Amino acid sequence: MTPGDRLTRARKLNKLGTRTKLSKLISADGCVLSAHKIGRLERDEASPSVDEINMICSALNMSADWWLRDNTASTDAIARRVEELTQTERNLLMLILDFAK
C-alpha cells in the first residue's frame, strides 16, 4: 500500500467522504490545504511538506510513521499483546473499542 492509498483509507475511515471535507476540517484549525493538493497526495503525485504532514495527521488522528512509511511494527506488537489476553479480557477490550467509536 502506498502513502497515497493509506491517506485515502484514513480519510474514509474518518468518515470524510470527499477531499473537500478533509480540506474544510483542516481549514477549521486555521490552516490551509486545498482539496486539489490532497488529491495529488492521494494519487502519490506530490510529496507533503512538514507542515502538511502535521496538518493531515492531526486532522485524521494518524501517525506520520504509518502514513509515510507503513510502519506496522507497533501493530504487530499490539496483536501479540492481544493474543496474550484471556477471552474475558478480549471481550472487555472489544467493548471499550466499540464504545470509543
N, C-alpha and C positions, 0 to 999 in steps of 0.2 A: 504494500500500500504506500502510495506517495504522500508527501506532505499535503498536497492539494486534496487528495482523497480523504485524509484524516481531518482536514479543515472542513470539508463538506459534511463529513459524518458528524463532527462535533456541532456544527451549525444546526443540522437537522435533529440531533439528539436534544438540543436545547430548544426545540420547537420553534426555530426561526426558519420558516419555510422558504424565505427568499433572502437574497443577499442584501436587498434594500432594508429588510427588517434588522439584520445584523448591523448595517451601517447606521441606522437610526439609533439602535441600542448604544453603539459606541459614541455617537454624537450626543446622546443624553448625558454622557460623562464629560462633555466639553471638548472632546477630541473629534478629529475629522478623518474619516476613512471612507472613500466612495465605494458604492456597490460595484462599480466597474473594476476598481483595484482588487476588491475581494474576489471577483470573478477570475481575474488574472492569477491571483494566488491559488484559487481552487483548481485552475487548469494547469498549474505549475508553469505559467508563462512569465512569472515575476518572482523575485525574492523579496521577502518582507524586510523592512528596516527594523532596527531595535525597538523604536517607538511603536511600530505597527505590531510587532510580536507582543509587546506588553499590552497594548490595547485589546487585541484579539483574545489573548489568553485570559485576560481579566474578564472580558465580556462573556466568554464561553466556559469559564471555570476549568481550564485545562492547563496542563504544564507545557511549557515550550519544549521541554525534552521529548515528551510524547509526540507533539505536533511535528517537530522538525527532524527528529532522529528515530522515532518509533522505538524508544527505549522501553521495552516491555519487561525488563528485569524486575522492576518493582511489582508488576502484575503477577509475575511468576512467584515472587516471594509471598504475596498475599494469598495466592492459590494454595501454596504449601501450608500456610498458617491455617487456612480454612479447612484443609483436609485433616488437620490435627484436631479439629473441634469435635465434640460429641454431637450426636444428632440433635439433642436439645439445644445446644449452643448454636448450631447452624440454624435451627428454626428461629431462635431469638434474633440472630443476625439478620435473617431474611425479613422478619417483622420490622426491625429498625430500618433496613434499607427501603422497604416498601413505604414506611412512614415518611422517610426523607424525600420521596418523590414529590 
